[in-house]
Amino acid sequence: MALAREGEAEGFWLRAERQTGGRGRQGRMWVSPPDNLYASTFVRVIDGDPPPATLAFVASLALHATVAALLADDNKLSLKWPNDLLLGGAKLSGILLEREGDVVVIGIGVNLAYHPTDLERPATSIADHASAPGAEAFLDDLAGRFAALLAGWRTTGLAPIRANWLRRAHPEGTPLTVHDGDGTRLEGSFAGLTEGGALRLRLADGSERVIHAGDVFLI
């Protein structure tokens, strides 16, 4: 964020070997053993861009493609709303968006060589499934894919990005638990996304709730 304020050009990536002040969504602690990826870039929002929050879909698709290229079989790779990449049902990576003025910083963490074992949900690493690349090489590939998808997000809009994301997400009907923004816990099934990218949750009575922010867990 400081570099963006100082005039750094969009497209710049910052990578850390380790983090001592890293954080996840909602201020959660972020542990950063060496040899994983901890990187950030930023986008300057301009008139005509899709909603800034939907940059999470751009980053998710870039991550999916980068990891898929490393796996012999990417069928176990899936996206989970709003910002997780799962491999074999376990969390492989996460994305955090923060905005200040017209700048959106996109932080990305990927378990390349190691994964935490003391989380409330299962986690995994690329090394558990394939040969893990170095963080620098992984970021080179990720940055190129992100730039191409960002250009598409700006020129053709959100609809193609949304459609591509849905093709790579867990299927409709997947049981979910959602802790929404006001602390309410809901259970239902994945019913897709709204045109703006919000989560559609189908409840047991057949009704739908639209979730704009919250934590989602696969049941």
C-alpha positions in Angstrom: 0.0 0.0 0.0 2.9 2.4 0.8 4.5 1.7 -2.6 1.2 2.4 -4.3 0.9 5.7 -2.5 4.5 6.6 -3.6 3.5 6.1 -7.3 4.6 2.5 -8.0 3.2 1.3 -11.3 0.4 -1.2 -11.4 1.8 -4.7 -12.2 4.4 -4.5 -9.5 4.6 -7.6 -7.2 6.1 -7.7 -3.7 7.2 -11.1 -2.4 8.3 -11.9 1.2 10.4 -14.9 2.2 8.9 -14.7 5.7 6.3 -12.5 7.3 6.3 -11.3 10.9 3.1 -9.2 10.7 1.1 -11.2 8.2 -2.7 -11.5 8.6 -5.6 -13.4 7.1 -9.2 -12.4 6.7 -10.9 -10.7 9.7 -7.5 -10.2 11.3 -6.7 -13.9 11.8 -3.1 -14.8 12.5 -1.1 -15.8 9.4 1.8 -18.3 9.9 4.5 -18.1 7.3 7.1 -20.9 7.2 9.8 -20.5 4.6 9.5 -21.8 1.0 5.8 -21.0 0.6 4.5 -18.0 -1.4 3.6 -14.7 0.3 3.1 -12.0 -2.3 1.0 -8.9 -3.0 0.2 -6.8 -6.0 -2.2 -3.9 -6.5 -4.7 -2.6 -9.0 -5.7 1.0 -9.4 -9.4 1.1 -9.9 -10.5 3.3 -12.9 -13.9 4.4 -14.2 -15.6 1.6 -16.0 -14.0 -1.3 -14.1 -16.2 -4.0 -12.6 -16.7 -3.9 -8.8 -13.3 -3.9 -7.1 -14.3 -6.8 -4.8 -14.5 -9.0 -7.9 -10.8 -8.8 -8.3 -10.8 -11.8 -5.9 -12.2 -13.9 -8.9 -9.4 -12.7 -11.1 -6.8 -13.7 -8.5 -8.6 -17.0 -7.9 -8.6 -18.0 -11.5 -4.9 -17.0 -11.9 -4.0 -19.2 -8.9 -6.1 -22.1 -10.2 -4.4 -22.1 -13.6 -0.9 -21.7 -12.0 -1.4 -24.7 -9.7 -3.2 -26.8 -12.3 -0.1 -26.6 -14.5 1.9 -28.3 -11.8 -0.5 -31.3 -11.2 -0.7 -34.5 -13.2 -4.5 -34.5 -12.4 -6.2 -31.2 -11.5 -9.7 -32.8 -11.0 -9.3 -32.4 -7.2 -8.6 -28.7 -7.6 -11.5 -26.4 -6.9 -12.4 -22.8 -6.0 -14.5 -21.9 -2.9 -16.2 -18.6 -2.4 -15.0 -16.0 -1.6 -11.3 -16.5 -1.9 -9.9 -20.1 -1.3 -8.3 -22.6 -3.6 -8.8 -26.2 -2.4 -6.9 -29.3 -3.4 -8.5 -32.6 -2.4 -11.0 -30.6 -0.3 -8.2 -29.1 1.8 -7.1 -25.4 1.7 -4.1 -24.8 -0.5 -4.1 -21.0 -0.7 -6.0 -17.8 0.2 -6.5 -14.3 -1.0 -7.0 -11.1 0.9 -8.2 -7.8 -0.7 -7.7 -4.5 1.1 -8.7 -1.1 -0.4 -7.5 2.4 0.2 -8.9 5.1 -2.2 -8.6 3.9 -5.7 -6.0 1.2 -4.8 -6.9 -2.4 -4.1 -4.0 -4.5 -2.7 -4.4 -8.2 -3.4 -2.4 -10.4 -1.0 -1.9 -14.1 -1.9 -0.6 -16.9 0.2 0.1 -20.4 -1.2 1.3 -23.5 0.6 4.0 -24.6 -1.8 6.2 -26.7 0.5 4.5 -26.8 3.8 1.0 -26.4 5.3 -0.3 -25.6 8.8 -1.7 -28.5 10.8 -3.5 -26.7 13.6 -6.4 -25.0 11.7 -10.1 -25.4 12.2 -10.3 -26.9 8.7 -7.9 -29.2 6.7 -5.0 -27.7 4.8 -2.6 -29.1 2.2 0.4 -28.1 0.2 1.6 -28.6 -3.4 4.4 -30.7 -2.0 1.8 -33.2 -0.8 0.7 -33.8 -4.4 3.5 -32.9 -6.8 7.0 -31.5 -6.9 6.8 -28.0 -5.3 8.3 -25.1 -7.3 10.3 -22.4 -5.8 8.3 -19.3 -4.7 10.0 -17.0 -7.2 9.3 -19.3 -10.2 5.7 -19.8 -9.0 5.2 -16.1 -8.8 6.6 -15.5 -12.2 3.9 -17.8 -13.7 1.1 -16.4 -11.4 1.9 -12.8 -12.3 1.7 -13.4 -16.0 -1.7 -15.2 -15.7 -3.0 -12.5 -13.4 -2.1 -9.7 -15.8 -3.9 -11.5 -18.7 -7.0 -12.1 -16.6 -7.0 -8.5 -15.3 -7.0 -7.2 -18.9 -10.0 -9.4 -19.6 -11.8 -8.2 -16.5 -11.3 -4.6 -17.7 -12.2 -5.1 -21.4 -14.9 -7.8 -21.4 -16.3 -7.3 -17.9 -17.2 -9.6 -15.1 -19.5 -12.0 -16.9 -16.7 -14.2 -18.5 -14.7 -14.2 -15.3 -17.7 -15.2 -13.3 -18.5 -18.0 -15.8 -14.9 -19.3 -15.7 -14.9 -19.2 -11.9 -18.1 -21.3 -11.7 -16.6 -23.9 -14.0 -13.8 -24.4 -11.5 -15.8 -24.2 -8.3 -17.3 -27.0 -6.4 -20.6 -28.1 -8.0 -24.0 -26.6 -7.4 -25.7 -28.5 -4.6 -22.5 -28.8 -2.5 -23.6 -28.5 1.2 -22.2 -25.4 2.9 -22.1 -23.7 6.3 -21.9 -19.9 6.1 -21.0 -17.5 8.9 -22.2 -14.3 7.4 -21.0 -10.8 8.1 -23.3 -10.2 11.1 -22.3 -13.5 12.8 -25.4 -15.5 11.8 -24.7 -19.2 11.0 -26.5 -20.6 8.0 -26.6 -24.1 6.5 -27.6 -24.8 2.9 -26.2 -25.7 -0.4 -24.3 -23.8 -3.1 -26.7 -22.3 -5.7 -24.1 -20.4 -7.7 -23.3 -16.7 -7.8 -25.3 -13.6 -8.5 -24.3 -11.5 -11.6 -22.3 -9.3 -9.2 -20.4 -12.3 -7.7 -22.2 -12.7 -4.4 -22.9 -16.2 -3.1 -26.3 -17.7 -3.5 -27.1 -20.1 -0.7 -30.2 -22.4 -1.0 -31.7 -23.1 2.4 -33.5 -26.3 3.4 -37.0 -24.7 2.8 -36.0 -24.0 -0.9 -35.5 -20.3 -0.4 -32.3 -18.5 -1.2 -30.1 -16.1 0.7 -27.6 -13.9 -1.0 -24.3 -13.6 0.9 -22.0 -10.7 0.3 -19.4 -11.4 3.0 -18.7 -14.2 5.3 -16.8 -17.4 6.0 -17.8 -20.5 4.1 -17.2 -24.1 5.1 -17.8 -27.2 3.0 -19.9 -29.7 5.0 
